[in-house]
Amino acid sequence: MNRALWSTPPDSAPVADRRSGTVDHRVAELLRNHYAEVWRVLRRVGVAGPHIEDAAQQVFLVASGRLEDLQPGRERSFLIGTAIRVAANHRRTAAARYERADDEVGERMDPAPPADELLDEKRLRALLDRVLDAMPEDLRDVLVLFELEELSLDEIAELLEIPRGTAASRLRRAREAFDAAARRARAKHAFLEGT
């Protein structure tokens, strides 16, 4: 999978004002070290563009409430697992509301790359989003975590609280579903180009 096809998170995490004491130093450290990764996971597992920031904030609010439970060195796993659960909640509530995503309304184009390249990239990103959105959640989550976030099967099994064999089986089925959808998309594209 081409990681360049995904929108990228903001350059930095929200800034915490340490002087006011409103944000614990450890939470500020978590934000600094893991914000971009949490943002990407949320985006990749189906949180719509306009809601990613809210979902990321929820992840770090959960973390701030559970600091005493967070073992040093296990922060990444905790945050990614929390992001997966927050994303599932956002997807469930998204069905009840209809909003246009920013990319449907129009984006400000960067003049550097040619317009046709931007359009192709946007189409590929939209296609990738549609393919992933059509996959069952359990398969999509494992595929995104393994292929895009480069977690091991052991890490995925632990995060999703499933046996390693189940994670491996879901990954195999997710790859098959993704490959079938990609073949259908290529065939459709070839048909449209031929007309």
DAKAFEN-V88976 format. One line per field, one symbol per residue. ss: DSSP state (a for helix, b for strand, c for the rest). psi: psi as a letter, one per 40 degrees, with the letter a starting at -180 (. if undefined). burial: I if it has 16 or more other C-alpha atoms within 10 Angstrom, else O. A space follows every 50 residues. Layout:
ss=???
psi=???
burial=???
This chain:
ss=ccaaaccccccccccccaaaccccaaaaaaaaaaaaaaaaaaaaccccaa aaaaaaaaaaaaaaacaaacccccaaaaaaaaaaaaaaaaaaaacccccc caaaacccccccccaaaaaaaaaaaaaaaaaaaaccaaaaaaaaaaaacc ccaaaaaaaacccaaaaaaaaaaaaaaaaaaaaaaaaaaaaaaac
psi=ihdeeiiiiidiiihhhddeedhidddddddddeddddddddddeehide edddddddddddddefddehhheedddddddddddddddddddddeihih ideddiihhhediidddddddddddddddddddeiiddddddddddddef iidddddddefiidddddddddddddddddddddddddddddde.
burial=OOOOOIOOIOOOIOOIOOOOOOOOOOIIOIIOOIIIIIIIIIIIIIIIOO IIIOIIIIIIOIIIOOOOOIOOOOIIIIIIIIIIOIIIOIIOOOOOOOOO OOOOOOOOOOOOOOOOOOOOOIOOIOOIIOIIIOIOIOIIIIIIIIOIIO IOIOIIIIIIOOOIOOIIOIIOIIIOIIOOIOOOOOOOOOOOOOO
